[in-house]
Amino acid sequence: MRSIALHTLGCKLNFSETSSIAQNLQSQGFEVKKIKDLADIYVLNTCSVTENADKKCQDWVKKVKKQNPASKVVIIGCFAQLKPNYIAKIKGVDAVFGAAEKFNLAQHLQSLKSAQLPIVMNSNIKEVHHFTPAYSFGDRTRTFFKVQDGCNYFCSFCTIPLARGKSRSSNIEQTLIEMNKIDPMVKEVVLTGLNIGDFGFGTSEKFIDLIKAIEKEEFDKRFRISSIEPNLLSDQIIDFVSTSNYFVPHFHVPLQSGNNEILHKMRRKYQTNLYRDTVQKIKNKMPNACIGVDVIVGFPGESESHFMDTYHFLNDLEVDYLHVFPYSMRENTGAKKMKEQVPKNIKTKRASMLRILSEKKKRKFYQSQQGKIVNVLFESENKDGKMHGFSENYIRVEHSFKEDWIGKVKSMELNQLQTNMIFTSENINPEVISK
């Protein structure tokens, strides 16, 4: 059994880890195939943020077993750490490997030949302290680079600390060594983690020290910071990005609720005044910065008044798009034990209202950028003779397809905003901009 195909559910962190696991398997002599191909072994790296992710795991197992009934199916990742015995009972599953074991997958796969199936291996997550670096590969434009894992926050709705363990990371020196292994053709690095602002927890090194060290390296790439908690997005970080030659003006800052009572029940580390001040500081320093927000609707006890506080807070706030999630009950969380669970139809209605608000905010932000000159990193897809890319401040741009532009950063003027929220553009400078 030497051919293997891997698939990922969930976040950017999962994608980076799947890529690194695949790279390791290849170095161990496995033939890594695409998921649509026939393979001896299929591996699913799971997410467990929503119940829908759990269902996707079960559906995926059915699909690959239909594709190749003789194959072995292995489940890894967050869902595998949280519910190993449940997964082992899913028809077609041959092995379940937890948070620590997944990084030794090549070694563990040897046991598929002789052990009684299904195999279940997952360490006590409280005892997992080792940090394993990872980054995605295979994309000609960007990579997701893992700099931190785990979380110490234990928000009342979240299972991530139970699935990933405590906050941990490499030191700055080792992180830079790993970063230098990234393909030089890749022009954008997205720094990822479970709680990225907590980089260096328990040491004298902080996230601001990491990004300053990256800046000094003068990589021929631009850098994007993924989701960062508002209480960890310090003035120092905002000031640094505002003058950086490499870090782009794009922030994704989870809010979850615009009502302080609900934030307290969620066990978040801030209140709305801190969040408002953080957004204002970003826009004061970088007026063209793009700011995204995570929001949960229908958290237990969220009344109509609580929700409207969130709606009005976001409506008045200078943020540019929303990622909206209806609250999903998870095992072993504080929120599951709370009374006043919100009915599904009300959660659906509230999510719809915020998604409409998100579209309005995104359109307003895009319209404010019309006529501006931005640096666009173009991607490889050729769709009806058009290619697309993103500006440094996360605006989607299209241009007629040019193969030699793939993976290149071009200086573009934002011309016409189309109904699908994509800008047409015109090349200002034929030279490639490396930033």
C-alpha positions as CSV (number, residue, x, y, z in Angstrom):
1,M,0.0,0.0,0.0
2,R,2.1,2.8,-1.2
3,S,-0.2,5.2,-3.0
4,I,-2.0,7.8,-0.8
5,A,-4.5,10.7,-1.3
6,L,-5.1,13.4,1.3
7,H,-8.1,15.7,1.7
8,T,-8.7,18.6,4.1
9,L,-11.7,20.0,5.9
10,G,-11.7,23.3,7.7
11,C,-9.2,26.1,8.3
12,K,-6.0,27.3,6.7
13,L,-4.1,25.7,9.5
14,N,-5.4,22.3,8.5
15,F,-4.4,23.0,4.8
16,S,-0.9,23.8,5.8
17,E,-0.6,20.7,8.0
18,T,-2.0,18.4,5.3
19,S,0.6,19.8,2.8
20,S,3.4,19.1,5.2
21,I,2.2,15.6,6.1
22,A,1.9,14.9,2.3
23,Q,5.5,16.1,1.8
24,N,6.7,13.9,4.6
25,L,4.9,10.9,3.2
26,Q,6.4,11.5,-0.2
27,S,9.9,11.6,1.3
28,Q,9.1,8.2,2.9
29,G,8.4,6.6,-0.4
30,F,4.6,7.0,-0.7
31,E,3.1,8.0,-4.0
32,V,0.9,11.0,-3.2
33,K,-2.2,11.2,-5.5
34,K,-5.1,13.6,-6.0
35,I,-8.2,12.7,-4.0
36,K,-10.2,12.0,-7.2
37,D,-7.6,9.3,-8.2
38,L,-7.6,5.6,-7.2
39,A,-5.3,5.2,-4.1
40,D,-4.4,2.5,-1.7
41,I,-5.0,4.8,1.3
42,Y,-7.2,7.8,1.7
43,V,-6.6,10.3,4.5
44,L,-9.0,13.0,5.8
45,N,-7.7,15.8,7.9
46,T,-10.8,16.9,9.8
47,C,-12.3,20.0,11.4
48,S,-14.8,20.0,14.2
49,V,-15.8,23.7,14.4
50,T,-19.4,23.0,13.3
51,E,-21.7,20.0,13.2
52,N,-21.7,20.3,9.4
53,A,-18.0,19.5,9.4
54,D,-18.7,16.3,11.3
55,K,-21.3,15.3,8.7
56,K,-18.8,16.1,5.9
57,C,-16.4,13.6,7.4
58,Q,-19.0,10.8,7.3
59,D,-20.0,11.7,3.7
60,W,-16.4,11.7,2.6
61,V,-15.8,8.2,3.9
62,K,-18.7,6.9,2.0
63,K,-17.5,8.6,-1.2
64,V,-13.9,7.3,-1.1
65,K,-15.0,3.7,-0.2
66,K,-17.3,3.8,-3.2
67,Q,-14.4,5.1,-5.3
68,N,-12.1,2.2,-4.2
69,P,-13.8,-0.4,-1.9
70,A,-10.4,-2.1,-1.3
71,S,-8.8,1.1,0.0
72,K,-7.9,1.9,3.6
73,V,-9.4,5.0,5.2
74,V,-7.6,7.1,7.8
75,I,-9.1,10.0,9.8
76,I,-6.8,12.6,11.4
77,G,-7.3,16.1,12.8
78,C,-9.5,17.9,15.3
79,F,-12.6,15.7,14.9
80,A,-10.3,12.6,15.3
81,Q,-8.9,14.0,18.5
82,L,-12.3,14.8,20.0
83,K,-14.3,11.8,19.0
84,P,-11.9,8.9,18.1
85,N,-14.2,6.1,19.2
86,Y,-17.2,7.6,17.5
87,I,-15.2,7.9,14.2
88,A,-13.9,4.3,14.5
89,K,-17.4,3.0,14.4
90,I,-18.1,4.7,11.1
91,K,-18.4,2.0,8.4
92,G,-15.3,2.1,6.2
93,V,-12.9,3.8,8.7
94,D,-9.7,1.8,9.3
95,A,-7.7,4.1,11.5
96,V,-8.0,7.2,13.6
97,F,-5.0,9.3,14.6
98,G,-5.1,12.2,17.0
99,A,-3.4,15.6,17.2
100,A,0.1,14.3,18.0
101,E,0.0,11.1,16.0
102,K,-0.9,12.6,12.6
103,F,2.6,14.0,12.2
104,N,4.0,10.5,12.4
105,L,1.5,9.2,9.8
106,A,4.1,7.4,7.7
107,Q,5.2,5.3,10.6
108,H,1.7,4.6,11.8
109,L,0.5,3.5,8.4
110,Q,2.7,0.5,8.6
111,S,0.4,-0.9,11.2
112,L,-2.5,-1.0,8.7
113,K,-1.0,-4.1,7.2
114,S,-1.1,-6.3,10.3
115,A,-3.0,-4.8,13.2
116,Q,-6.6,-5.5,14.0
117,L,-8.8,-2.7,12.5
118,P,-9.9,-0.1,13.2
119,I,-6.8,1.4,14.9
120,V,-7.3,4.2,17.3
121,M,-4.4,6.3,18.5
122,N,-4.7,9.6,20.2
123,S,-2.6,11.1,23.0
124,N,-4.0,13.0,25.9
125,I,-4.1,16.5,24.4
126,K,-3.0,18.0,27.8
127,E,0.3,16.2,27.4
128,V,1.0,17.4,23.8
129,H,3.5,20.2,24.1
130,H,5.6,19.8,20.9
131,F,5.1,22.3,18.1
132,T,5.3,20.9,14.5
133,P,5.8,23.6,11.8
134,A,3.9,23.3,8.6
135,Y,3.2,25.2,5.4
136,S,1.1,24.5,2.3
137,F,2.7,23.9,-1.1
138,G,1.6,23.3,-4.6
139,D,0.0,26.7,-5.1
140,R,2.0,29.0,-7.4
141,T,0.9,32.2,-5.7
142,R,0.7,31.8,-1.9
143,T,1.4,29.5,1.0
144,F,-0.3,29.2,4.5
145,F,2.5,29.1,7.0
146,K,1.8,27.8,10.5
147,V,3.6,29.7,13.2
148,Q,1.5,28.8,16.3
149,D,-0.8,26.0,17.4
150,G,-3.3,25.4,20.3
151,C,-5.2,27.9,22.5
152,N,-5.4,28.7,26.2
153,Y,-8.6,30.7,26.0
154,F,-11.4,28.2,26.4
155,C,-14.2,30.3,25.1
156,S,-17.5,28.7,26.1
157,F,-18.5,27.8,22.6
158,C,-15.2,26.4,21.3
159,T,-13.7,22.9,21.3
160,I,-10.4,23.9,19.8
161,P,-8.4,23.7,23.1
162,L,-9.7,20.2,23.6
163,A,-8.7,19.3,20.0
164,R,-5.4,21.1,19.7
165,G,-4.1,21.6,23.2
166,K,-2.3,24.5,24.8
167,S,-0.8,27.4,22.9
168,R,2.7,26.6,21.6
169,S,5.1,27.7,18.9
170,S,8.7,27.5,17.7
171,N,11.1,30.2,18.5
172,I,11.7,33.0,16.0
173,E,15.1,31.6,14.8
174,Q,13.5,28.2,14.0
175,T,10.5,29.8,12.4
176,L,12.7,31.8,10.0
177,I,14.7,28.7,9.1
178,E,11.4,27.0,8.1
179,M,10.2,30.1,6.2
180,N,13.4,30.0,4.1
181,K,12.3,26.6,2.8
182,I,9.3,28.0,1.0
183,D,9.5,28.0,-2.8
184,P,11.0,31.3,-3.9
185,M,8.3,31.4,-6.6
186,V,5.6,31.9,-4.0
187,K,4.9,35.6,-3.6
188,E,2.5,35.6,-0.6
189,V,2.8,34.0,2.8
190,V,-0.3,33.9,5.1
191,L,0.8,33.5,8.7
192,T,-1.6,31.1,10.4
193,G,-2.3,29.7,13.8
194,L,-5.1,28.9,16.2
195,N,-4.4,32.0,18.3
196,I,-1.6,33.7,16.2
197,G,-1.2,36.7,18.5
198,D,-0.2,34.3,21.3
199,F,3.0,33.4,19.4
200,G,5.8,32.8,21.9
201,F,3.5,32.2,24.9
202,G,5.6,31.3,28.0
203,T,8.7,32.9,26.5
204,S,10.1,36.3,26.2
205,E,9.3,36.4,22.4
206,K,6.1,37.9,21.2
207,F,4.2,38.1,17.9
208,I,5.4,41.6,17.3
209,D,9.0,40.4,17.6
210,L,8.3,37.6,15.0
211,I,6.9,40.0,12.4
212,K,9.7,42.5,12.9
213,A,12.2,39.7,12.4
214,I,10.5,38.6,9.2
215,E,10.6,42.2,7.9
216,K,14.4,42.3,8.5
217,E,14.9,39.1,6.4
218,E,13.6,41.0,3.3
219,F,12.0,38.0,1.7
220,D,10.9,38.6,-1.9
221,K,7.3,38.0,-0.8
222,R,4.4,39.9,0.8
223,F,3.0,38.7,4.2
224,R,-0.6,38.6,5.4
225,I,-1.6,38.1,9.0
226,S,-4.6,35.7,9.4
227,S,-7.2,36.0,12.1
228,I,-5.9,37.7,15.3
229,E,-7.7,38.3,18.6
230,P,-8.6,41.9,19.2
231,N,-7.0,41.9,22.7
232,L,-3.7,40.7,21.1
233,L,-3.8,43.1,18.2
234,S,-1.7,45.7,19.9
235,D,-0.9,49.3,18.9
236,Q,2.6,48.1,18.2
237,I,1.4,45.6,15.6
238,I,-0.9,48.1,14.0
239,D,1.9,50.8,13.9
240,F,4.3,48.2,12.4
241,V,2.0,47.0,9.6
242,S,1.2,50.6,8.7
243,T,4.8,51.3,7.8
244,S,5.9,47.8,6.7
245,N,7.3,47.1,3.2
246,Y,6.2,43.5,3.3
247,F,3.1,43.1,5.6
248,V,-0.2,44.0,3.9
249,P,-3.0,46.2,5.3
250,H,-5.5,43.5,5.8
251,F,-6.8,42.3,9.2
252,H,-9.3,39.7,10.2
253,V,-10.4,40.3,13.8
254,P,-13.0,38.0,15.4
255,L,-15.7,39.9,17.3
256,Q,-18.3,37.1,17.9
257,S,-20.9,39.5,19.5
258,G,-21.5,43.2,19.7
259,N,-23.1,42.9,23.1
260,N,-21.0,42.9,26.2
261,E,-23.3,40.6,28.2
262,I,-23.0,37.9,25.5
263,L,-19.3,38.5,25.2
264,H,-19.0,37.7,28.9
265,K,-21.0,34.5,28.5
266,M,-18.8,33.5,25.7
267,R,-15.7,34.0,27.9
268,R,-14.1,36.4,25.4
269,K,-11.1,38.5,26.6
270,Y,-12.5,41.9,25.7
271,Q,-15.6,44.1,25.4
272,T,-17.0,46.2,22.6
273,N,-15.1,49.4,23.5
274,L,-11.8,47.7,23.0
275,Y,-12.9,46.2,19.7
276,R,-14.2,49.6,18.5
277,D,-11.0,51.4,19.5
278,T,-8.8,48.7,17.7
279,V,-10.8,49.1,14.4
280,Q,-10.5,52.9,14.7
281,K,-6.7,52.7,15.2
282,I,-6.3,50.6,12.1
283,K,-8.4,52.9,10.0
284,N,-6.6,56.0,11.3
285,K,-3.2,54.6,10.5
286,M,-4.3,52.8,7.2
287,P,-7.4,54.3,5.7
288,N,-7.4,51.8,2.8
289,A,-6.9,48.7,5.1
290,C,-9.5,46.0,4.8
291,I,-10.9,44.6,8.0
292,G,-12.9,41.3,8.3
293,V,-14.9,40.2,11.2
294,D,-16.1,36.8,12.6
295,V,-19.6,36.9,14.2
296,I,-21.7,34.2,15.9
297,V,-25.4,34.5,16.0
298,G,-27.9,32.7,18.2
299,F,-25.5,32.0,21.1
300,P,-27.5,30.7,24.1
301,G,-29.4,33.5,25.7
302,E,-29.0,35.9,22.8
303,S,-32.2,37.8,22.8
304,E,-33.5,40.0,20.0
305,S,-32.2,43.0,21.9
306,H,-28.7,41.4,22.2
307,F,-28.7,40.6,18.5
308,M,-29.7,44.1,17.5
309,D,-26.9,45.5,19.6
310,T,-24.6,43.3,17.5
311,Y,-26.3,44.5,14.3
312,H,-26.1,48.2,15.1
313,F,-22.5,47.9,16.5
314,L,-21.3,46.4,13.2
315,N,-23.4,48.7,11.1
316,D,-21.7,51.7,12.7
317,L,-18.3,50.2,12.7
318,E,-15.8,50.8,9.9
319,V,-15.3,47.2,9.0
320,D,-15.5,45.8,5.5
321,Y,-16.9,42.2,5.5
322,L,-18.3,39.7,7.9
323,H,-17.9,35.9,8.3
324,V,-21.2,34.9,10.0
325,F,-21.7,31.6,11.9
326,P,-24.9,30.4,13.4
327,Y,-24.1,29.0,16.9
328,S,-23.5,25.3,16.8
329,M,-23.7,23.3,20.0
330,R,-20.5,21.3,20.8
331,E,-19.9,18.6,23.3
332,N,-17.8,19.4,26.4
333,T,-18.3,23.1,26.1
334,G,-19.7,25.5,28.6
335,A,-22.3,26.9,26.1
336,K,-23.9,23.4,25.7
337,K,-25.0,23.5,29.4
338,M,-26.5,26.9,29.1
339,K,-30.3,27.4,29.1
340,E,-32.2,29.4,26.5
341,Q,-30.9,27.7,23.4
342,V,-32.0,29.8,20.4
343,P,-34.3,28.1,17.8
344,K,-32.7,27.3,14.5
345,N,-35.2,29.5,12.5
346,I,-34.2,32.5,14.5
347,K,-30.5,31.8,14.1
348,T,-31.1,31.5,10.3
349,K,-32.9,34.8,10.2
350,R,-30.2,36.7,12.2
351,A,-27.4,35.2,10.1
352,S,-29.2,36.3,6.9
353,M,-29.5,39.9,8.2
354,L,-25.8,40.0,9.0
355,R,-24.8,38.5,5.6
356,I,-26.9,41.2,3.9
357,L,-25.1,43.8,6.0
358,S,-21.8,42.2,5.0
359,E,-22.5,42.6,1.3
360,K,-23.4,46.3,1.8
361,K,-20.2,46.9,3.8
362,K,-18.1,45.1,1.2
363,R,-19.6,47.0,-1.6
364,K,-19.0,50.3,0.2
365,F,-15.4,49.4,0.8
366,Y,-14.9,48.4,-2.8
367,Q,-16.5,51.6,-4.1
368,S,-14.1,53.6,-1.9
369,Q,-11.2,52.0,-3.7
370,Q,-12.3,52.7,-7.3
371,G,-9.7,54.5,-9.3
372,K,-6.9,53.6,-6.9
373,I,-3.6,51.8,-7.9
374,V,-3.0,48.6,-6.1
375,N,-0.6,45.7,-6.2
376,V,-2.4,42.5,-7.4
377,L,-1.0,39.0,-7.0
378,F,-2.5,37.0,-9.9
379,E,-3.5,33.3,-9.7
380,S,-3.3,30.5,-12.2
381,E,-7.0,29.8,-13.0
382,N,-8.1,30.7,-16.5
383,K,-11.8,31.3,-16.4
384,D,-13.4,32.3,-19.7
385,G,-10.2,34.0,-20.7
386,K,-9.9,36.0,-17.5
387,M,-7.5,35.7,-14.5
388,H,-8.1,36.9,-11.0
389,G,-6.0,38.0,-8.1
390,F,-6.1,39.9,-4.8
391,S,-4.7,43.3,-4.0
392,E,-2.7,43.9,-0.8
393,N,-5.9,45.1,0.9
394,Y,-7.9,42.0,-0.2
395,I,-9.8,43.4,-3.2
396,R,-10.5,40.8,-5.9
397,V,-9.4,41.9,-9.4
398,E,-9.7,40.5,-12.8
399,H,-7.8,41.0,-16.1
400,S,-7.5,39.2,-19.4
401,F,-5.5,36.0,-18.9
402,K,-1.8,36.2,-19.4
403,E,0.1,33.1,-18.5
404,D,3.3,34.9,-17.7
405,W,1.4,36.9,-15.0
406,I,0.6,33.8,-12.9
407,G,2.2,34.2,-9.5
408,K,3.3,37.7,-10.3
409,V,2.5,41.0,-8.5
410,K,1.4,43.7,-10.9
411,S,0.6,47.4,-10.3
412,M,-3.1,47.8,-11.4
413,E,-5.6,50.6,-11.5
414,L,-9.1,49.6,-10.2
415,N,-11.5,50.5,-13.0
416,Q,-15.0,49.2,-13.0
417,L,-16.7,47.4,-10.2
418,Q,-18.8,44.6,-11.6
419,T,-22.1,43.2,-10.1
420,N,-20.2,40.1,-8.9
421,M,-18.0,42.4,-6.7
422,I,-14.8,42.0,-8.9
423,F,-12.9,45.0,-10.2
424,T,-11.8,45.1,-13.8
425,S,-8.2,46.5,-13.9
426,E,-5.6,48.1,-16.1
427,N,-1.9,47.5,-15.8
428,I,-0.1,50.7,-14.8
429,N,3.5,49.4,-14.8
430,P,4.7,46.5,-17.0
431,E,7.4,45.7,-14.5
432,V,6.8,43.1,-11.8
433,I,6.5,44.6,-8.3
434,S,8.1,42.4,-5.7
435,K,6.6,43.2,-2.3
